Amino acid sequence: MHCPFCRHTDSRVVDSRVADDGTAIRRRRQCQECNRRFTTVETASLSVVKRSGVTEPFSRGKVLVGVRKACQGRPVSEDDLARLAQRVEEDIRSQGSAEIDAHEVGMAILGPLRDLDEIAYLRFASVYQAFDNLEDFESAITLLRAEREVSDRERDPASGAPPEHGGMPGN
């Protein structure tokens, strides 16, 4: 690590702290030549392998750009988008691989985006999964409706789900 002030190559670590919810380490360093202090941030590298075979570093910013387009005109805040991008990165990093396929990044986006806004999800999925016709949209909408019905029944069993122990309610 070169000192940003004098370009000397030797520095010592004065302090280390966990940063960014445990995904990085912030180190306070002091140059051995000029004695000035500077901060570095250390993260585990995560690379994305694109369809072309090119590898590039994972970018939370790229996730934000893609999701922001899908959420345009929707009641979704920048904080919501930031949380979604963080969740996607955490999910990807939890897989424990240093390299991930670009397709897997897109798949990791779909679940949190569906939870955030169904219309934005459909927009993103239509591009990401290359919907070709109305039937593709209809299938996606049918699946969303079925998942919502299951979720609603799990949250409120009295909403029309059959009784779990048979018989009529109250018996």
N, C-alpha and C positions, 0 to 999 in steps of 0.2 A: 504494500500500500504506500503510494507516494504522498508526502505531505502536500496539501493543496496550496500551501503558502510558499515553501522553498523547494519543493520537489524532492526532498531528501527521502530515502527509502526506508529509514528506520524510525519506527514509532512504538510506543508502549501503550498498552490498554490501561486506562485509568479507572474505567467503570463499565460494566456490562449490565444491560437490563433487557427483559423480554418486552417485545413491542408487537403491535398489530395482532392482538389476541393470541399471542403465542406462535405466530407464523414467522417472526423475525426477531433478531437480536440487535439492539442498539448498543454500539460501543463508542465510548468516549476515549479518544486517543490523544497522546501528547507526542509531538515530534521531538526526537532526540537531538536534533540540530538547532532548530529555532525556538524550541520550547512552547510553541503555540499549540492550542488544542483544537481538535476537529472531531466531528461525529461521523461514524460509518454505520450502515445498516446492512446486516447479513441475513439473507434468506436462502432457503433451499431452492435450487433451480428446478423449474418445471418447464419442459419443452412440449410444444404442440407440433405434431407431424401432420402437415397439410396433405391434401389429395395428391398434389404434385410430387410429394416426397420431400419437400423442403421442410426443414425444422426451424422453428422460431420460438423465442421465449413466450410462455403464457402471459397474456395481458388481460387484466381485469378490465382495463379501459376498452378493449375490443368487445368484451362481453357487454359492457354498458352501451356502447354505440349500437350494437345489433338489437339489444332489447329496447333501447330508447326509441328506435324507429318503429318497432312493433307497438309500443305504448303511446305513440303520438296521438294526441287528442283524447286520451283515456285519463280517468281520474287516478293517476299514479304519480307519486311525488319522487323527487330526486333521492330522498332518503330511502324510499321503497326500492328504487333501482339499485342503490348502493348496497343495501342489505341483500338483495337478490344476487348481485355479482359476488359479494363476499361468501354467500352460501354456496354458490356454484364452485368458487375456488376451493372452499373448505371440503366440499364433497369430492372434488377431483383429487386434491392432495391426500385425502383420507384413503384413497385407493392404493397409496404407497408406491406409485410408479413415478419415475423421473421423466418419462415420456408418455404422452397421451395422444391418441388420434383425434384430429379435429372433429370428426363425427361424434366422438364421445363427449366432447365439449358441448356440442349442440344438444345432445341427448340430456346432458346434465342441466341444461338451461330449461328444457321443456317442463319438467315437474314443478320447479319453483315458480315459473312464469304462469303455469296453469293455476296454481294456488293464488297468485297475485291478481291476475285479471284474465278471464276466459277469452275475451275478444282479442287481447294482445297475444295470448297463447295461440289462437287460431291463425292470426296474421303471421306469427313467427313460424308456426308449424307448416303453413301453406308454402312458405318459401323454403324453409329448411328441408322439409320432406317432399318438396317438389310436387305439390298437388297438381294434377293434370286436368281435372274436370270437376263438375259439380258433385259427382258421386264421392270423390275424395273428401270434399267439405262435409257432405252429408254423413259420411262414416265418422269423421272426427267429431261432429256435433252430436251424433247418436251416442258415441262413446262418452263424451263429456256429460251428457244428460244421465246416462246410466251410472256413471261414477258419482254424480251429484246426488242421485236418488239413494244410492247405497250409503253415501256419507251422511245424508239427511236422516236416514233411518237409524244409523248408528248413534247419531247425536240425540235423536228424539224417537225412542221406540214407540211412543204412543201415536206417531204420525201416520199410522196405517200399516205398520209392519205386523205380520201375524204374531199372535202371542207365542212366547217362547216355550211355555210349559203346557200348551194345548188348552182347549176349553175356552170359555168366554172370559173376558176381563172381569175381575171382581169375584170369580168363583173359586 
